[in-house]
Amino acid sequence: MSDPERRHDDGSAAEGATVSELADALRGFARAVRRRRREFLTAFLVVFVAVQVIAFAWPGTYVARAAILIQKNRYGGSMAGDPERSPTVVSAGVSEEEVNSEIAVLTSREVLTKSMADTGLDQASPGFFTRLVFGPIWLYEDLYAWVHGVPGPTGADRMLRAVESSISVERMKDSNVLVVSFESGDPAFAQTVLERILANYEAHHVEVHRRSDAAQFFDQQAGELERELEAHEDALQLLKREADVADFESERRAEETIDTGLRAQLVEAQRTLAELDQRIASYQSMLKHEPATMRTGTTEGRSDFVIQSLVQEKLTLELERARLLERYKPDSPLLVENERKLAAASAAIESETRGGTAQTQTAPSPTMLGAARDLGRTRAERAGVAERIAQLEAQVASSSKRMRELDAKALEARRVERLVATSEAKYLQYLKRGTEARIDSALDQGRFTNATVVQQPAAEPKPIRPKKLVSLLLGLAGGLLAGIGYVVFEELRAGGLEALLGSLAPRPTGP
């Protein structure tokens, strides 16, 4: 048998052994319960009955409920004040924020404190069960406050927390109706407290909305937004002055057109420079391989004509050197070439001056003279083209830098323009809202979210806690656990842990 098959067989055997041991344990536990069924039933019934007695004796919690309709109403009357004409009711939807605001007003400390004072809850003492359950927590709070030197919570504070936890407000689905619930141990008292809460809420609701001055708020916000809008507009004008433009987009397009033309001229100039370099190389090759002079005769003595020609050529080279020094640096290739030619002309003059009486008469070659003249003109033209290229490169670099600056400024300007547009829209909106608020205030001082009690507080006679089904399930679960625990305890007490384990899962005696 291979190793994988052996491991598979071992695993299957171990799994089978585990299942078998679990089955043996369950059968052993069942045998133990059958042996001690009286003790099991006794523990089960004691715990079950105790849970039911406690649930029956525990004070019930009752709930009183009411409903409030939240809506926006405005009675629009005729400007002529016709008494025969009935008023028009203008209604608008209520947002989630307004509903949440009304819930906050309803459960505010002012409303609850006033309701507690009206019903005497601020002076009431907690009941026996309340002290029994929350007594240790209150003692800890008092001790903590005493150790840290801070005032501890009073009975009114604790009662306020209890009222806050007892009241709940929920919005009915797909409606503007709020369901208000209050829980208490006495249904009549829960209804009374809820009535006082709703009465105090209505008074506080009117007071809160009357204190709000919408027109003043909108005017204040409009003033702040106007200053913000002016600051953004000043920032935009400053950007345009720094960039020296009136419109960034137009300036960018014009600069892009200029940059394109300069780059085209630069490419053309570079092409022309390459052609001139080829012509210069051709002329230099011709002057290098062809003789510069041609023999015309032989004379005795020194050739003054040759010396004069060389001197004339030297003067020409010196004049060219002076012109080149004005435009190029001393280490320029053109100046180096000029220095070489001057040195050659000086050496030729000196050689002619020291020469013998018998000299051969020569004359410059017309072809070479023409090539030399063309070479000089080509070099001069090349120098002009090179200078033009340098100027174009500087202009292209300046144009690119200008476009980058315009792009950066344009991006910043667009951001500021968005701020200007946003601030302007908010400013106009607040101006409009302020005007509407003043008109509405003049027409109707009661234009705010109205709250109407559509269902008066009513307490349910049936308690919501404790629930019979829950207590029944708790009794069953507690009884089962108690019975099992008692059986295990008796088995341990009778034979110890090893006997208990042996009875649950007896060990095999043979191989």
N, C-alpha and C positions, 0 to 999 in steps of 0.2 A: 504493500500500500504506500502511495506517495505521501510526502509531508503535507501538501495541501489537503488531501483527503483525510489524513489522520487528524489534522487540526479541525477540519469541519466536523468530523465525528466526535471529537472531544468537546467542541462547542455545543453541538446538539445534545450531547449527553449532559453537559453542565446545565444547559437550559432546561432540559427535561427534569434534572434533579431539583432545580430551583422551583419549578412549577409543582413538582411532587411534594417538596418540603412545604410550600405555601398551602397546598391542599391539605396536607397532614396537620399543619398548624390550625387551619380553619376548622377541620374536623375535631381537633383536640380542644379548641376553644368552645365549639358547640357542645362537646361532651361536658366541659367544665360548667357551662351555663345550665345544661340539663341537670347536672348534679346539684347545682345551687340555684335552682329556678325560684325557690321561695325567696332567697335573699335578693335575687335579681328583680323579681316582681315587687318586693317590698321597697327596694331603693327607687325603682322606677315610679311607683305610685306616690311615694313620699315627695319626690322632687316634682312630679307632675302636679300633684295637688297643691304643693307649696307655691309653684309658679302661678297657678290659677288663683289662689287665694291672694297672693301679692298683687296680681293684675286687677283683681276685683276690688281690693282695698285701696289700691293706688288712686290718688285723686285724678279725676278725669279732666281732660283739656277740651274746652269748648271754643268754638270759633263764631264770630259775628262778621258778616260780610255786608259791603255796600258797593255801589257802582257810581262812578263819576264820568260824565261826558266832557271831553276836552274839545273845544271848537273855537274858531275865529268868527266872530259875528260883528257886523257893523251895520247900523241902521242909517241908510242914506236917505235923508229927507230932501224935499224940493227947496231950492233957494227962495222961492216965492212964499213958502210957508202955507201952502194950501191945506186947510184943516180937513177938507173933504177927501184928500188924497192919502191913501194908506202908505206907510213907510215901506221902503224896499230893504229887504234883508240881504246883505252881501256876505257870503260865507267863503272861506278859503281853507285849504287843507292845512293840517297840523303836521309839522315835521317831527322827526324822532328827537331832535334836540329840544324842541319845546315840550314834548311829553316828558322827557327826562327832567327838564327844569321844573315842571309841575310836580313830579314825584319828589324832587328834592325839597320843594316848598312844603309839600304835604308831610314829609318825614323830618322836617327841620327841628332843631332843638327848641326854637321858640314855640312852635305849635305843640310839641309833646310836653314841654314844661308847663305851658298854660293849661293843657288838658289834665295833667297830673294834679295841678293845683285845684282845678274845678271838681275833680272827682275824689280828692283827698288821698291820692296815691302817694304824694310826697311825704305825708305824715303816717302812712300805713306801715305796720310792722310785718315782717315776713312770717309765713306760717311755719308749722312744725316740720313738714316735709321739706320745705325750702331751706330751713336752717339745717336740717339733717344732711341734705345733699351738698349745699354750698357753704356750710359752716367752715370746713377746713380751708376752702379757697379764700374766704373772706379773712380768716385768721392769718393766712400767709400774706395777703395783701397788706393788712395792718402792720404785721411784723416787718415787712419789706419797707413800708413807708417810714416806720419808726427808726429802723437802722440807717436809712439814707437821709433822714431829716427832712422829709417832704410830707405835706399833708396827705393823709390817707383818704380814700373814697368814703363819702358819707352815705347814709341810708338813702337819701334822695338820689345820689349819683348811681347807686346800685339799682334803685327802682327805675331810673331813667334808662339804664342799660337793659333792664328786663323789658321795659315797654318797647324800646327800639328793636329788641329781638322778637317781640310778640307781634309787631305790626309788619305787614308785608303788602306791597303794591305791585300788581302785575297788569300789563296791558293785554287786553283780549286781542287775539289774532285778527288781523285785517280790520281793525276798528280803532276808534279814538276813545274807547271806553276803558277806564282804569278800574280794576277790581281791588278794593281795599279790604284786608282781612285783619282781625285782631283776635288773639288767642288769650284765654283766661280760664281759670278753674271754675268760674261761675258764668253761665250763659247770659244772665241778666246784666251782670256787671260788665261783661265783654261788650254787650250792646250799648250800655251807657257810656263806656269809655270811647267807643268808636263814634258815637253821636257827638261827643264833645270834641273829639279830634277833627271831625268833619266841619263842625261849626267854627272852631278856631282856625282851621285851614282856609275856609272861605273868607274870614276877616283878614287873615294874614296875606292871602292871595291878592285881595283888592289893595291892601296897603303896599305890597311889594310893587305891583304894577303901576300904582299911582306915583310912587317915588321915582320911577324911571322917566327921564326926559329924553325921548328919542331924538327930538330936533337938536337939542344941545349936543348930544353925542355925535350925531352926523356932522354938525358944524365943526366940532372939535377935530374929528377925523379928517374932514375936508381941509381944514387949515393945515394939519400936519402933512397931508398928502400934497398940498400946494407947495409947501416949502421943500418937500422931497422932490417934487417935479421940477422946481426951479433949480435945485442943486444938480439934478441929472442933465438939464438943458445947458447949464453953465459948463459942466464937464464936457459935453459934446462940442460946444463952441470952442473950448480950450483945445481939444484934440484937433479941430480943424485949423485953428491958428497955428498950432505947433507944426502941423504938416503942411501949412500954407496951401490949403485946398478949400474949395467950396463944396465939391462933391467927390467923395472918395472913389466911387465907381467910375465916374467919367475920367477922373485923373488917372486912375489905374489903366483904363483902356488906352488913353493917349500915351502914357508912358510905355505901355506894352508895344504900341505901334512904333514909337521911336526906337525902342530896344530892338525890334525886329529889323528895322532899316539899318541900324548900326551894325548888327551882326551880319547882314547881307553884304554891306560895304567891307566889313572886315574879311569875310571869306573871299571877296573879289580882290582885295588888296593882297592877301596872302597868295592867291593864285598868280597875280601879276608879279609879286616878289619872286616866286619860284621860277617863272619864265625869265626874269632878268638874271637870276643866278645862273640859269642855263646859258644865256647869251654871254655873260661875263666869262664863264668857264670856257666857252668856245673861243672867244677872243684871246684869252690868256694862252690857250693851247696853240692858237695860230702864231702869236707873238713869240712863243717859246721855241717852236720848231722852224719857223721861217727866219732867214737872215734879215737883220734890221736895215742893212745898207747894201748898196750895189756899187761895184768898182767902175770908176769913170776915167781913171788915168793915174800916172805916177809923176810926181814932182819932187824937186830937190828942196830941202829946207822944211821948215815947220809949217803945218797946215793950219793957217789962221781961220779958214772957213769952218773947219771941224771944231776948232776950239770955241768959235763963236756960237756954233749950233749947240754944243754941249752946255755952254754958259746959259744960252737962251732956255734950254730944256731945264737946267737947274733952277733958273729963276721961276719958270712955270711951276715946277714942283714945290718950290718954297711958297709961292702964292697959294697953291692948292693946300699945302700943309696949314697955312694960316687960316684958310677957310674951314678946314676940317677941325682945327682946334676949337673953333667957335661952336661947333655943333656936337663934337664927340669927345669922349674921354681919351687921355693919352695912350691907354692900352687898347684902344679900338683897333680892329683888324685893318681898317682903311688907313689909319695913321702909321701902323707898323709897315704896311706896304709902301706908303709914301716915304718913310725913313729909309727903307731899303733902296728905293729908286734914287733918293738924294745921295746916298752913300756911293751908289754905282756911278752916278753922274760926276761926283767929285773925284772919284778914282780915275775916271776916263779923262777928265780935264788935266789932272796931274800927269797922267801917262802921256798925253799929247804934248804937254809943255816940256817934258824931259826927252821926248823922242829925237831921233837923228835927223839929218838933213834930207835924206831920201825917204819920201813918203808917198804912199799910194793914195791917189785922190778917189774918194768915194762919195756917194750921195745917198741920202735916206731913200729906202724903198717906198714908192708911192702906195703900194698895197699895205705895207706895215704902218705907214703914216695914217692911212684911212682906218685901219683896224685899231690903231692906238686912239684916234679921235673917237671912233665908235665906242671903244672900251671906256673912255673917259665919260662920254655922254651917258653910257649905260650905267656906269657906277654912280654918276650924279643922280640919274633917274631912280636907281635902286635906293640910294640914300633918302630921296624924297618919299619913296614908297614905304621904306622902313619907318621913317618918321611918321607917316600917315598911319601905319599900322599901330605904332605905339599910342598915337592919339586916339585911334578907334578903340583899342583895348582899354585905355583909361576911361573913355566914354561909355563903353559897354559895362565895365565894372561899376562906374557911377550909376548907370541906369539900373543895373541889377540891384545895387544897394538901395536905390530910391524905391524900386518896386517892393523890396522886402520891407522897407520902412512903411510904405503905403499899405501893404498887406497887414502888418502888425497894427497899424493905426486903424485900418478899416475894420479889423476884427474887434478891436476895443470899442470902436465907434458903434458897431452893430450891437454889441452888448449893452452899451449905454442907450442906444435907440430902443432896445427891448425894454430896458428899465423905464425909459421915458414913456413908451406906449403903455406899459403896465400901470405906471403911476397915473398917467392921464386917464386911463379907463377907470381906475379906482376913484380918482378925484371926481370925475364926472358922475360916477355912480353915487358917491356919497353926497354930492351936490343935489342930485335928483332925489335921493332918499330923504335928505334934509328938507327939501321943499315939500315933498309928499307928506312928511311927518308934520310939518307946520300946518299944511292944509287940513290933514286929517284931525289934528288936534283942535283946529278951529271949528271943524264941522262936528266932531264927535270926540269928547274927552274919554270915551270908554272903548277906544279901539285897541284892545289887547286880547290875549288868549282867554276866553271865558271858560269857566268850569262850573258845571251844573250837576248836582246830585240827582241822578236818575233812578237810583234805588236806595231807599233809606236803610240804615243799619238794621239787620235782623240776625238773631242768634239761632243756630241750629240746636235742636234739643238733644241730638245724638252726639256724644263726644267723639272727637277725632283721634284721641289717644286715651288709654291704650286700646289697640285694635284686638278684637276677639281672635281673629285668625292668626295674628302674629303671636299672641300669648299662647294659643293652642300649639302652634308649631314650636315655640320655645319650650313649652312644657314637654312635648314629645322628645325633642332633641336632648333637653336636659335630663329627662328620665332615662333615656337610653344610655347616655354617658355615665350617669350615676350608677345604673345597674351594672354596666360593664366594669366601671371602676371598682365597685364593691366586690364583684366576683374576683377580679384580679387581686384585690387586697386580701380577700379570704384565702385564695390559693397561696399567696405569698406567706401569709401568716401561718397557714397549716403546714406547708412543706418547704418553704424557702424558694429562692429564685431558681435553683437547679431543678427542683421538683416541678415547678411551674413550667419551665422550658421543656422538661421531659414529657409533661402531660400534653403540652401543646404540640410538640414535634418529637416523638420518641425516636431515639437513636437506633439504628439497625444493630442487631446482635451478631450477625454473621456476615461473611463476605458475600 
